[in-house]
């Protein structure tokens, strides 16, 4: 496998090959990672002309913004443990003519990320379709690695989920069953081993503002949401990081922090194009959303740097 191809296919066999469980399962001290969401090459033009299904034939703006994101990340010192992109990597749905070119251009930008910062990819609805099929999921896996997996970093347990299977699995019920069985097994591991922290990444938020909010396009259906929240709480999941909303949002459910991160690409609210810095200490998870300009110009706040120095 070529070096460039390997960069995008580190999620294999339901794990992430950049991090070895034996070496990473014990707490070693504070660290941080970068979360981004929705670079979504093609949406800005589509949104501008009011044709979100088939209007994404230009994506120069998104290329520039993602280049700014990579530049900002590469400047950071100390380096983050990894950079996770929480879905909607490109705008074109499966079968749309521009998808292949959008993915190629995104990879050309992302491969400039410093070699010591692994890239973690989460599938979104525009990556595998609103109602994914075995074929669209396999196409994602061929390009970006497994659609769900787990890994350890510094004593913290991470789960990457395929949230589209929570949204509409009508065309791939067997894959949803496999995903659900795997998730149950991973939550059992989290509950039994009682890691310092356990964190979930998925594209669609469980909720935006309140755990019992009504159903909408940007959250998980209410009855399934409540089931997942209870499962996550029981297993000791501390935080769920997502995208999809193209705005910052989120709230608490008991001790679980639901964090909704705005987009690198097209903004649908009043936030700026940005990234979230997440610092993990022995007793807490602290995060801050930075605009790309702010992170490029100033790097991490001193408060976050001080947290990383804790023993």
C-alpha positions, 0 to 999 in steps of 0.5 A: 500500500502506498504511503499516501493511501495508507494515510487514509486507511488506518482504520482497519479491522475495527481498530485504528492502526496508528495506536497500539492497545498494549502501548496506549491502554494506560494513562500517561498524562494530559494530551489533546486532539483536534476535532473538525467537522463538515469540510463538505467540499461543494456545499458553499456553492450549493447553498449560495445558489439554493440547489443543495442536491446537485449544485456542488460543482465548485469547491475552491472556497472549501479547499482554501478553508481546509488548507487553513485548518491543516496549516493551523494544526501543523503549527501547534506545539506540542502536537495534537495526538490526532485530528478527527473529522466528524463526517461530511467530508465532501458534499456530493452524495454517492452517485453524484458526478463530482464526488470522486473529484471532491474526495481527491481534492480533499485528500490532496489537502489533508495529506499535508497534515504533519506525519506525526498527527494521524487522521481519523475519519467519521462517516456522514450522511453525504459520505454514505447517503441519507439511507446508506446501502452496503455498496455506499458504505463499502465505497466509504471504507475503500476510500477512508477506512472502516466506518466504525472502530475503536482505539486507545490513546493514553489510557482513553478509550475512543469509539467511532460510530456510523450514526447514519445507521441510527438515522435510516438503515432500511437498505442495510439492516444486516449491517446495522445489526453488526454495528449494534452488536459491535457497539454493545461489545465495546460499551461492555469493555468500557464499563468493565475496564473503567478507563480514565475517559471514554469518548464517542465520535459520530456525525449526527448529534444525539441532541442539540440543546436538550436530551428530550428535544423533539426530532429534527433533521439534525438529531437522532430520533427520540426513542433511540436517542434515549436508549443510546444515552442510557447505554452510554451513561451506563458504560461511562461515556464522558463525551460525544463529539459530532458535527452535521449541524454546521453550528456550535451547540450541545448540552449535558445529559447527566455526566455526558457532554454532547458536543456539536462542532460547527463546520470547517466549511459552510456555516449555517449559523453565526459561527466562523469556520473553525476547529475544536481543541479538546484537552484530556486531563486525568479528571476532566475533558476541556474543549474550546472552538477556535476560528481558523484565523484565531488558531492560525494566528495565536495557537492554543490559549495559555489556559489549555497549555497549562492543563497539558503541563499537569502531572 
